[in-house]
Amino acid sequence: MTASELDPLIHVPTRLKIVATLAALPAGDALSFTRLQDMIGLTPGNLIIHLRKLEDADYISSEKTRNGTVSITRVTLTGHGRAALGTYTRALRDLLGGLDGDGTADAARPGRPI
Amino acid sequence: MNHTPDAATAGNGGSFDPQQAAALLDQATQQARRRFTPGPPLLWVFRAVLVLVVFGGYWLSVRGHDPYSAPSGGLLAVIFVLVAINIGWSTWALKRAGAGVSGPAQRKRQAWLGVMLVAWIAAYAFTVPLYHASATHPVWALYPANAPLMIVCLVAAATAALRKDWPMAGPALAIAIVAAVAAFGGPAGAWLIMGIGLCTVCLGTAAFKVWQQRRSVVRP
């Protein structure tokens, strides 16, 4: 396996953060757009662009509700999105396992600052 | 918040290599786990100190009493302050973790909190018939030391197990077991056993929470 075979939709820093954040919630639970924005640290416009790409691929679903004058958008990671993240994580694991054999992955162990 | 170079505009990930991706995946997951956790490790450490001060202080206050008498007013005041801080901190942590989150798991958690509130009230409401039955001081010492926690934690363990929430069911069952063992310690000894036992469970839970939050997604 090579890095180019990683899911290109998830293999983008911002979208990886979005998907990883939503995956930390129990399956089926939704996160409000504002909380997601706060956690990811993006401008609303930028976040919308990434969410739209993920939604087009059916990795997330969004729902807009109106509470009086305030409208709330909630985002959920779909089963398809959760499975895609699982596949992506396994692929990363395989790739890093391969790098371990070269003795280079130890210095870039996940969890250490980038 | 640290901003990771965004290759999104390039659309294909740019120079985002697998090591960076693995590190970012772990970092984002760990951050999300921390922020969605209703009972942070530090709160469990505070609870460990709380139970040691409350139960240990109570034991120091009542040990050797013959006949048994109530603890000092000063200790009761400290207990009320610490319990109030614990309730306030727990409520804040719960609200912070659940902010912006909705869905079936969140609704189940809210229903569970309702059940737990009823269990707490029921466990302490039993002191009213004890009062009317003119219960002796040793009974007053033994009942509040372990019975309410045993009842509440058995309910918590059973309901958490139904939801397959094992990180919640485990400590709840451990506390219920400590309370059951402490009941054999007598009116004064029960407080000491509860203090040490609960402190150990709380510290163990704090350590488990730290491990749970920090474990790697990519390197299990």
Interface residues (C-beta under 8 A of the other chain):
Chain A: A3 L6 P8 H11 V12 P13 T14 R15 L16 K17 A20 T21 A23 A24 L25 P26 A27 G28 D29 A30 L31 S32 T34 R35 L36 M39 G41 N46 I49 H50 R74 T76 T89 L92 R93 L95 L96 L99 A105 A108 R109 P110 G111 R112 P113 I114
Chain B: M1 H3 T4 P5 D6 A7 A8 G11 N12 G13 F16 D17 P18 Q19 Q20 A21 A22 A23 L24 L25 D26 Q27 A28 T29 Q30 Q31 A32 R33 R35 F36 A99 G100 V101 S102 G103 P104 A105 Q106 R214 S216 V217 V218 R219
